[in-house]
Structure formats: structure tokens, C-alpha cells
Amino acid sequence: MIFDVILSQLTTLDIFVVGFGLLAAFLIGHLIENPPKSRASVTALMSYYRRAWMLNFVDRDPRIFDSQTLASLRQSTAFFGSTALISIGGLLAIMGTPDRLLEFTHALTQSQEATALKLQFKLAFAALFLVHAFLKFVWSSRLFGYCAVLMAAVPNDPDHPQAIPRAIMAGEINIRAALSFNRGLRAMYFALASLAWLAGAPILLAAFLITLWMLWNREFSSQASAVLKTGMMEADTSFIPAPFAQPAGQKAKSGKNEIDPGG
């Protein structure tokens, strides 16, 4: 019944654009995390460097720099998690008293078609992205905590038989934490784009397209991507740009996502 009420408030264009936004958010995330061999994303390249970090971490003494770096990463997840939670609260407050925002929407669109129920649904759509972002940030923070424990479990002796295996485990958990954090950021981008729906479905479609272009540019065509590629060793040119690629010197095990960059 609720579903029928929602559909009665939406036009065919509204439904199409909402579906397009959800599909676009999924596809751009999949492409970023599983890029083609010919074009690595920043996320995939950073996964390579995260593994290299943990391998170098084994020989570093003291390891204060590593602990400070990890603490900074956890602070970022906490900051964005708090931001998402506050934003959710703000949207819920507006949804409870939509009258003034409804007046603004009527003035913005020069139309009286919008109703309080439709406005609440538009805000709820943005809130869903924010809820998803919050959950991803929380999980990312937990994973960075697990990574800290694994790093602390790495023996101080580089020649210890458990030093390298535990460092590799820490690197894998670090990568999963970063992937979750990036998913949270992308959800916040799409939440901001969703607010354009207040101005109408065509504006929402334009906002989604701009968001897609921005994410593509930052991941595949930015200066940061070019710099990260130049920092890879010559032996790594055959590296398959996936979050699961192995850094030089690390022997890959048999598996679908484990790649030996040395060929």
C-alpha cells in the first residue's frame, strides 16, 4: 500500500531518473573497484601501495610513523561518519516539518504540483544514500581498528617467520577498510546529487551525470592517478589494476583475484 502511494506521487520521469541514479551508483563503484587492465583507478593503485606499505612496515624501526598514519585514517572515517549521521538527523527534521521547504520548492520550480508527501519522499531518497554512507564509514573504522591490532601483532624482528604473513594480513584488512571508506564517500556524493530532485527530475538527472563525471575524472584521469602510476616500479608494468593486485616481491597464491605483478 505504501508503495502504491509513493508511485502515485511520482511521474514516469521521476521513476526513470531514480532508477538511473541507483544503477549509476552501483556501476561506477564496480568499475572503480574492478577497473580494466588498460586503465587503473586511483583506488586500485592505492591498494597496491597499501600492500607495499605493510611490507616496508616490517623493517621500519621505530614504527611511530605507521601508527600515526593509521590513526589519521581512523580519524577521517570518524569525521565523515559523524557528518553523515548529522546530515541524516537534519533531513529527518526537515521531513517532519516540510511546509517551509515546500514553499521554497514551489518558488524554485514555478509549479504547485509538489506535495508534502512527494517532498518527503525526495528527502528520504537522499537520506537512504546517507544511511548507506554512515554504515560504510562505521565498518571502515572497525576494519582500520582490526588493521591496527594486526600491525601490533607483527614481530619486531623482520626475520621472524610470522612477520611477513601478519604484515600481509594487515595490508589486506587495510585495503578492505579503504574500499568501505571510498564506498561511503561515493554514497555521500550521490546523496548531495539527490537533493537536486527538489528542483525537478531533469535537474536530478543532470546532477547524477555531473557526479558520474566527477568520480570518473578523479579516479581515472586526475593528476593523482598519473603520479601514482609513475611511482610504480618497472617490473610492475604488467600489474593488473585491481584492488587485489600484489606488490613486487610478494608471492601470489592461487585464486581468482590474486595477481603476480611480475608476470
Secondary structure, DSSP 8 states (H G I E B T S, - for coil): -HHHHHHHH--HHHHHHHHHHHHHHHHHHHHHHS--TTS--HHHHHHHHHHHHHHHHTT-SS-HHHHHHHHHHHHHHHHHHHHHHHHHHHHHHHHHS-HHHHHHHHHHHT-S---HHHHHHHHHHHHHHHHHHHHHHHHHHHHHHHHHHHHHTS-S-TTSTTHHHHHHHHHHHHHHHHHHHHHHHHHHHHHHHHGGGGG-HHHHHHHHHHHHHHHHHHHHSSHHHHHHHHTS-GGGTT---STTB--TT----SSTT-B-TT-
